[in-house]
Amino acid sequence: LLDSDPSLMCVSSWNDNGYSDMDLDPSRLLRTGFFPGLGWMLRKELWTSELAVKWPTNPTTGWDHWMRVDEQAKGRDCIVPELSRNHNIGAQGATVSQRDFEERLGKISFSKAADTDFGDLSYLNVNTYEGHIREELARASSRSVGSALGQPGSGSVNKIGYLREDWKRLAKEMGAYVSNLPRVQFKHVTVLHKNKNTYLLYDRRLSPLAGSDRIREPSDLVAMPAPRGVSCADHCRQKGKRCDRGWFDFINTCAHLKSGFSCAPNGCGYEVGEDIPVFVSDPSHPVFGTCLITDAVSTCEARHPSTSRLCPCAP
């Protein structure tokens, strides 16, 4: 499958949402646009011709975050099992505390079976997979954040639209991996099986499958580079426009940053911060010349003395 499908970046044995209280089918595989970071495999030619030549010697954060940046991912998916085939035992580490491990990684189920027959994999074809998600969304009952689970054991199909600033609350309610972004999603739709029900959680701004519930980018939105140390609230105002925190989702990409900044000489990477997306424009800063995107929820008011912000401005 990995060799034959150019829309795939990797195959992994890990599911970030594979918790023991989910209804996990050991033979079901999923497509995800979020690079899983554990137990993964990619094609040799992808490594040698594309990734190795620009592999960061000093990424702003971990290499797994770098792999998720749109400049590397390029819209490609990975295949992951619903029931993980590897197990994380790192209760203490550089980015994991004992508490984090107990609340997240330690509760992931994994298969101990020697072999699994995954059957016909044609459903993982990108068009077939998307078509199935669309069909499920069309017949699903709408629920809202705060009352998403509904009646257990009813065999129902449910959909919950959310805004990214509400994701952590929804993830906690659903028992999914709690982070700034959904960890397993296809075109910004996360599918969970729990309590004998099916749940489709979709990002109302970013998912092209959201249908009539989608919040679209304003037609007159402009991604405007700001001077160093200036907030987007101030920069948009100076240009006779305004900034809205919800609009950052539409411009938080390397492609948008490169339309306003050189991103030279270090290209585009990832960092956490309310002032991001940015270009590190301070020559004295250790990562000067780097563009940065984030999975944090950005604000219009944030500013940093070493960075120049990319601002979503509209009348």
C-alpha positions in Angstrom: 0.0 0.0 0.0 2.8 2.4 0.9 4.7 1.6 -2.3 1.6 2.0 -4.5 -0.1 5.1 -3.1 1.7 8.5 -3.6 -0.8 10.2 -1.3 0.8 8.3 1.6 3.8 9.5 3.6 4.2 6.7 6.1 2.7 3.6 7.7 2.8 3.5 11.5 2.0 0.9 14.2 0.7 3.6 16.7 -2.7 5.2 17.3 -2.7 8.2 19.6 -6.4 7.7 20.2 -6.1 4.0 20.8 -7.2 4.1 24.4 -8.5 1.1 26.3 -12.0 2.5 26.7 -12.4 2.9 23.0 -14.1 0.2 20.8 -10.9 -0.9 19.0 -11.1 -3.2 16.1 -7.8 -5.0 15.7 -8.3 -5.4 11.9 -9.3 -1.8 11.2 -6.8 0.7 9.7 -7.1 4.4 9.5 -5.8 7.3 7.3 -4.5 10.3 9.2 -3.0 13.6 8.1 -1.2 13.9 11.4 2.3 12.3 11.4 2.1 9.8 14.3 5.8 10.0 15.4 6.0 6.4 16.8 6.7 3.1 15.1 6.6 4.5 11.6 8.0 3.5 8.2 8.4 5.4 5.0 9.7 4.8 1.5 13.5 4.9 1.1 13.2 7.2 -1.9 11.2 9.7 0.1 13.9 9.8 2.7 16.9 10.0 0.3 15.4 12.4 -2.3 13.3 14.7 -0.1 13.8 14.5 3.7 17.4 13.6 4.2 18.7 16.6 2.2 16.9 19.1 4.5 16.8 17.2 7.8 17.2 19.8 10.5 20.4 19.7 12.5 18.8 21.8 15.3 15.0 21.8 14.9 13.2 24.4 17.1 11.4 21.5 18.7 11.5 17.7 18.1 11.9 16.1 14.6 8.4 14.7 14.9 7.0 18.2 14.9 9.2 19.1 12.0 7.7 16.2 10.0 4.2 17.6 10.6 5.0 21.0 9.1 3.1 21.4 5.8 6.4 21.9 4.0 7.3 18.3 4.8 3.9 16.6 5.0 2.7 18.2 1.7 -0.9 17.0 2.3 0.1 13.3 2.5 -1.4 10.8 5.0 -0.1 8.0 7.1 -1.8 4.6 7.7 -2.3 3.7 11.4 -4.0 0.8 13.1 -7.0 1.4 15.3 -5.4 -0.9 17.8 -1.7 -0.1 18.3 1.0 -2.6 17.5 3.7 -1.1 19.7 3.8 0.1 23.3 5.5 3.2 24.8 7.3 2.4 28.0 9.0 5.8 28.4 7.5 6.9 31.7 10.3 9.5 32.1 11.8 11.3 29.2 12.9 14.7 27.7 9.3 15.6 26.8 7.3 13.2 29.0 6.6 13.3 32.7 5.3 10.5 34.9 2.0 12.2 35.0 1.8 12.7 31.2 2.6 9.0 30.7 0.0 7.8 33.2 -2.7 10.1 31.7 -1.9 9.6 28.0 0.6 7.0 26.8 0.2 4.5 29.5 -3.5 4.0 28.7 -3.0 3.2 25.0 -4.0 -0.4 24.3 -1.8 -2.5 22.0 -2.3 -5.9 20.3 -0.3 -8.9 21.5 -1.5 -11.1 18.7 1.2 -12.6 16.5 -0.7 -11.9 13.2 -3.8 -10.1 12.0 -5.6 -10.5 8.7 -6.4 -6.9 7.7 -8.5 -8.2 4.7 -9.3 -6.1 1.7 -7.5 -2.8 2.0 -9.2 -1.0 -0.9 -11.2 1.1 1.5 -8.0 2.9 2.3 -7.8 4.4 -1.2 -7.9 8.1 -0.6 -11.0 8.7 -2.7 -12.9 5.7 -1.3 -11.9 6.7 2.3 -13.1 10.2 1.8 -16.3 9.1 0.3 -17.1 6.9 3.3 -16.4 9.8 5.7 -18.8 12.0 3.7 -21.5 9.3 3.8 -21.1 8.9 7.5 -21.3 12.7 8.1 -24.4 12.9 5.9 -26.3 10.4 8.0 -24.9 11.4 11.4 -26.9 13.1 14.1 -25.5 16.5 15.2 -24.3 16.9 18.7 -22.5 19.7 20.4 -19.4 20.2 22.5 -20.4 19.5 26.1 -23.0 16.9 25.3 -21.1 14.9 22.6 -21.3 11.4 23.9 -25.1 10.9 24.0 -26.7 7.6 24.9 -24.1 4.7 25.1 -24.7 1.4 23.3 -27.3 2.8 20.8 -25.2 2.1 17.7 -25.7 5.7 16.6 -23.5 7.8 14.3 -22.9 11.3 15.6 -21.1 14.3 14.3 -19.7 17.2 16.4 -18.4 20.4 14.8 -15.8 22.3 16.8 -13.5 25.3 16.7 -9.9 24.7 17.3 -9.9 26.7 20.5 -12.5 24.2 21.8 -10.6 21.1 20.8 -9.0 20.4 24.2 -12.3 20.5 25.9 -13.9 18.2 23.3 -11.0 15.8 23.3 -11.2 15.4 27.1 -14.9 14.9 26.9 -14.5 12.2 24.2 -11.5 10.5 25.9 -9.3 11.3 22.9 -5.6 12.4 23.1 -5.6 15.9 24.6 -3.3 18.3 22.8 -3.5 21.5 20.9 -4.5 19.7 17.7 -6.3 16.4 16.9 -3.7 13.6 16.8 -5.5 11.3 14.4 -7.6 13.1 11.7 -8.4 12.8 8.0 -9.0 16.1 6.3 -9.6 17.5 9.9 -12.2 14.8 10.7 -11.4 12.6 13.7 -13.4 9.3 13.8 -13.8 7.6 17.2 -15.7 4.4 18.1 -16.8 4.4 21.7 -19.7 3.1 23.8 -20.8 1.1 20.7 -21.4 4.4 18.9 -19.5 6.2 16.1 -18.4 9.8 16.5 -17.1 12.1 13.7 -15.4 15.3 15.1 -14.7 17.9 12.5 -13.0 21.2 12.5 -15.5 23.8 11.3 -12.8 26.1 9.8 -10.4 23.7 8.3 -12.3 20.6 7.2 -13.4 20.6 3.6 -15.9 17.9 4.6 -17.8 20.2 7.1 -20.4 21.0 4.5 -22.8 23.8 5.3 -21.4 24.0 8.8 -18.1 25.2 7.6 -16.8 28.6 8.6 -15.0 29.8 5.5 -12.1 32.2 5.2 -13.2 35.8 4.5 -12.9 36.6 0.8 -11.0 39.8 1.6 -8.6 38.3 4.2 -5.0 39.3 3.6 -1.9 37.7 5.2 0.2 40.7 6.1 3.8 40.7 7.4 4.3 42.9 10.4 7.4 44.7 11.5 9.4 43.0 14.3 7.9 43.2 17.7 4.5 44.6 16.5 1.3 42.8 17.4 -1.3 41.8 14.7 -3.9 43.9 16.5 -1.8 47.0 16.0 -0.5 46.1 12.5 -4.0 45.4 11.1 -5.3 48.6 12.7 -2.5 50.6 11.1 -3.6 49.2 7.7 -7.2 50.2 8.3 -8.2 46.6 8.9 -8.8 44.3 11.9 -7.5 41.0 13.2 -9.6 38.1 14.4 -8.0 35.2 16.4 -10.1 32.7 14.4 -8.5 33.8 11.2 -5.0 32.5 12.1 -6.1 29.0 11.2 -6.3 30.1 7.6 -2.7 31.4 7.4 -0.8 29.2 9.8 1.2 27.4 7.1 4.7 27.6 5.7 3.3 28.4 2.3 1.6 31.6 3.7 4.8 32.5 5.6 6.9 32.2 2.5 4.6 34.6 0.6 5.5 37.3 3.1 9.0 36.4 4.3 12.2 34.9 2.9 12.3 32.1 5.6 16.0 32.1 4.8 18.4 30.5 5.5 16.7 28.0 7.8 13.4 27.3 6.1 10.2 26.6 8.0 9.7 24.8 11.4 7.5 24.5 14.4 7.3 26.1 17.8 4.7 26.9 20.5 3.6 30.5 21.0 0.6 32.8 20.8 2.6 35.2 18.5 3.1 32.5 15.8 3.1 32.2 12.7 6.2 34.3 12.6 9.6 34.9 11.0 12.5 35.1 13.4 13.9 38.4 12.2 16.3 39.3 15.0 19.9 38.6 13.8 21.0 37.9 17.4 18.4 35.2 18.0 19.7 31.5 17.8 17.2 30.6 15.1 17.4 33.8 13.1 16.1 33.3 9.6 13.5 30.7 10.4 9.8 30.8 9.7 7.6 29.1 12.4 4.1 27.7 12.5 2.4 26.5 15.6 -0.4 24.2 17.0 -1.1 26.7 19.8 -4.1 29.0 19.6 -2.7 32.4 18.4 -3.9 35.8 19.6 -4.0 39.1 17.8 -2.4 40.9 20.8 0.7 38.8 21.2 4.1 40.1 20.2 7.8 39.1 20.6 10.8 41.4 20.3 12.7 38.9 18.1 9.9 38.0 15.6 7.9 39.5 12.8 4.3 38.2 12.8 2.2 37.1 9.8 -1.2 38.7 10.5 -4.7 37.8 9.2 -6.2 41.2 8.4 -9.6 42.0 6.8 -11.9 45.0 6.8 
